[in-house]
Amino acid sequence: MTLNIWLDTALQEMKSLEKILRTGYVLNITGYPVSTIVNSARNNGPDCIKPEGSNPVYA
């Protein structure tokens, strides 16, 4: 059920999405800092998801 909420592009309710992000519930996600290249929509490559360190932001 949570995965369906996460993938629902029509969902605009931030509370549901924030809860998923804060708990890392979806697929046991772990957050890592990434490069500032993700700040531009022009960039769409593997460098966008390359971790900038070994310490997770949340796990």
Buried (B, 14 or more C-beta within 10 A) or exposed (E): EEEEBBEEEEEEEEEBBEEBBEEBBBEEBEEBEBEEEEEEEEEEEEEEEEBEEEEEEEE
